[in-house]
Amino acid sequence: MSSSVEALSALQELSATEDAALRRAAVWYFKRHARIIADEADDFSARAVADREDFLELHAALRKLGVSVALPDELRDRAA
């Protein structure tokens, strides 16, 4: 719990420039890995499932920050 509180506090302390840089980095990562994750959409190994879950959590977090990025078609049914 304390790590969540500390992380929230750290996020609130970001300057506008730092916040923008963090968002750009997350969007870059998302776009760079979207095809890789989508190509493994039918892979049910533990690693592929964990990667997909992490990727979908990143997508949800970006949306909460007001950043609109499209999910690959192969992942849309899993994002619900």
C-alpha positions as CSV (number, residue, x, y, z in Angstrom):
1,M,0.0,0.0,0.0
2,S,2.7,2.5,0.9
3,S,4.4,2.0,-2.5
4,S,1.1,3.0,-4.2
5,V,0.9,6.1,-2.1
6,E,4.5,6.9,-2.8
7,A,4.0,6.4,-6.5
8,L,0.9,8.6,-6.5
9,S,2.8,11.3,-4.7
10,A,5.7,11.1,-7.1
11,L,3.3,11.4,-10.1
12,Q,1.8,14.5,-8.6
13,E,5.2,16.0,-8.3
14,L,6.1,15.7,-12.0
15,S,6.5,18.9,-13.9
16,A,4.4,19.3,-17.0
17,T,7.5,18.5,-19.1
18,E,8.2,15.4,-17.1
19,D,4.6,14.3,-17.4
20,A,4.6,14.8,-21.1
21,A,7.9,12.8,-21.4
22,L,6.4,10.0,-19.5
23,R,3.3,9.9,-21.7
24,R,5.4,10.0,-24.9
25,A,7.6,7.1,-23.6
26,A,4.5,5.0,-22.8
27,V,3.0,5.7,-26.2
28,W,6.3,4.9,-27.9
29,Y,6.5,1.6,-26.0
30,F,2.8,0.8,-26.8
31,K,3.2,1.4,-30.5
32,R,6.6,-0.4,-30.7
33,H,5.2,-3.6,-29.0
34,A,1.6,-3.6,-30.4
35,R,2.4,-5.8,-33.4
36,I,4.6,-8.2,-31.3
37,I,1.8,-8.7,-28.8
38,A,-0.9,-9.0,-31.5
39,D,1.2,-11.7,-33.3
40,E,1.0,-13.8,-30.1
41,A,-2.7,-13.3,-29.6
42,D,-3.4,-17.0,-30.0
43,D,-0.4,-18.1,-27.9
44,F,-1.6,-19.3,-24.5
45,S,1.8,-19.9,-22.9
46,A,2.2,-18.3,-19.5
47,R,4.7,-15.7,-20.9
48,A,2.4,-14.7,-23.8
49,V,-0.6,-14.4,-21.5
50,A,1.4,-12.3,-19.0
51,D,2.7,-10.1,-21.8
52,R,-0.8,-9.6,-23.1
53,E,-2.2,-8.7,-19.7
54,D,0.6,-6.2,-19.1
55,F,0.0,-4.6,-22.5
56,L,-3.7,-4.3,-21.9
57,E,-3.1,-2.8,-18.5
58,L,-0.8,-0.2,-20.2
59,H,-3.6,0.5,-22.7
60,A,-6.1,1.1,-19.9
61,A,-3.7,3.3,-18.1
62,L,-3.0,5.4,-21.1
63,R,-6.7,5.9,-21.7
64,K,-7.2,7.0,-18.1
65,L,-4.5,9.6,-18.8
66,G,-6.4,10.8,-21.8
67,V,-4.1,9.2,-24.4
68,S,-6.0,7.5,-27.2
69,V,-4.1,4.7,-28.8
70,A,-5.8,2.0,-30.9
71,L,-5.5,-1.7,-29.9
72,P,-4.6,-4.1,-32.6
73,D,-7.7,-5.9,-33.9
74,E,-6.4,-9.2,-32.4
75,L,-6.6,-7.8,-28.9
76,R,-9.8,-5.9,-29.0
77,D,-12.0,-8.7,-27.7
78,R,-9.6,-9.2,-24.7
79,A,-9.7,-5.6,-23.6
80,A,-13.3,-5.7,-22.3
